[in-house]
Structure formats: structure tokens, C-alpha cells
């Protein structure tokens, strides 16, 4: 188990800085070969290899804000990223992949999204964060509503993988909604009120 540097510390998870060594020595690439992990992703049609994951890492680290999600035992359990960061429109896209479909703590993925969302709003100055997902992930989008994500649209048959055609949904978190949620919980823009 390779210990990565923590960039954002959480309660149940940490968002860590991925390294080339991690891409080279870990089983990160295997996540994208597992049918449960890739069921609702474009991945899983062609085998992923360590070499492909290293190439992805080298490209992704230049194009997006990428983190490895680790549990408190320093086990890599997933990845999350902000992509298409646009400082002019103050918007970004969100991605999250959990390596094992079966987790003891179902809140790990939600906390990872909450932490990177907070970072996007508070540290990067974003005002809108979008995510797209398979229609069968509506229960997940309900969980994400706890941290401010709302349904913004349904795209008919926009997920095509093999013989499957399915609708996708677009969910978005807006800064104004995030601020209301934080205020209702006694905080202010990522800090408790006593520090703001």
C-alpha cells in the first residue's frame, strides 16, 4: 500500500495527490476492468493496462485537477477530478470513480464529492459544477442533493455502450445553493462561523 500525500483531509476519506510512481506501481488500472465499476462508465469495452493508465495519468494531470481518494487506512479506493475548469464562466465538470463497487462505508464517495466541491467553490472560485451520469444512478444523485447537486436535465439515449442505449441525467451544484447549505449547517464558505 503506497502512502500518498494528502491534499484535502476529510473525516472518512482523504483526497491525495496522485504521482507517476502511484500510476506505475498500484493496481489503479484494474478498477477500469471491473464490470461493477465500469457498468455506468464508457470504460470497460477494451481492457485497461498499466501502460494505458500511466498514459492517462500523464495526460490527465495536465488537463484536470485529479485526486486519488484514500480511506483512513491509506488504501486507494477511488479517484475524483475537476475537468474543463473555466475561470471565465466559473464552471467545471466533476468526475468520480470508486474502484470497488462494494464498500463498507457508502458515505466515502459522497464525502469525496463534498470535499472536491468545497475546494472548487472556496479555493478555485467556481460558481457551477456539473456532472453527468447514467439514469440508473438516480439514487446516487439523490444522495448528492444533500451537498447541493440538483437535477438539471435528462438526455435521451445519450449513453451508448455496446447494445445498451440509456438516458443520462445532468446534475449541477451552484455556489448560491452551496452557500445556503453551509449557512443552514452553521458554517460560512468552508469555515465555521467563528472563524469567518
Helices and strands as residue ranges (DSSP letters): E 6-9, E 13-17, H 20-25, G 28-33, H 35-38, H 50-63, E 65-71, E 76-86, E 91-98, H 107-122, E 128-134, G 135-137, H 138-144, G 145-147, E 149-161, E 164-174, H 175-184, E 187-188, E 191-192, G 193-195
